[in-house]
Amino acid sequence: MVSSPSFVRQPECNGCVERFIRTLKEQLLWVRVFQNVEELRCALAEFRERYNQRWIVQRRGYLTPAQARQQLLALGAAA
């Protein structure tokens, strides 16, 4: 194997998912204490719902992830 360094935005690699994990930590995991795994699971499900349905994302043209997904599906169906 040979090392293959990447540069900022060349390629973007996993920056998007790393940003999402940072947001998850800042908005949920670092601000609440969970008593058990079930409570954590429920909080993660609520966060996922809130993020997908109400979180406006600039890089998606100020749409929620659900709106951006619907827009892409409509473009795919029209093609």
N, C-alpha and C positions, 0 to 999 in steps of 0.2 A: 504494500500500500504506500501511497505517496500523499503527503499533506497537500491539501488544496485550500489555501486561505481565501476567504471571501472578503470583499470590501463593502462598505456601506452602500446599500441598495444595489449591489452588483454581485450576485442576485439577491433578491429580498430575503430569501431563505425562509426561516420560521419566525420572522419579526412580528407578523400579524398575530400568531398564536401566543407569542411571548407577551405582547401588549395586552391581549385578552386576559392572560393569567395574572398579569400585574393588576389589571382592573379588578379582577375577582378577589385578589388578596386585599387590595385597598378598600374595596367597598363591602366586603363580607367577612373574609377570614380573619383579618386583623382587628375587626371592630366588635366581634361577638365571641362569646365563649359558649361552646356547645357541650351539653351534658352527656350526650351519647351519639353514636353513629347515626341513629335514626333521625335525630334532630338536625344533624349536619346534612343528611340526605335531603330532608324536606327543605332546608334553607337553600341548598344548591338548586333544587328544582324550582323554587320560587325565584331565585336569582336568574336562572336560565329563562324563565317565562318573562320576567321583567326586561331582561336584556334584549330578547328577541322581539318583543312586542312594543316596547316603549322607549328603548335606548336609541337616541338619534346619533348617527355616526357620520362625521364629516367626510371621511374618505369614500363613503357610499352616497355622496350627494345629499347629505342631511336627511337620509331615510333611515328607518329602523331596519335591522337585519331582515325581518319578515317582509317588509315592503320591498327591499332590494331583491330578495329571493323571488318574490312574485313578479317583479319587473323582468328579471332574467328568465324566468319560466315563460313569460309572455313573449319575450323576444325569441326564445327557442321554438315556441309553438308557431310563431309567425314565419320562421325561416323554412 
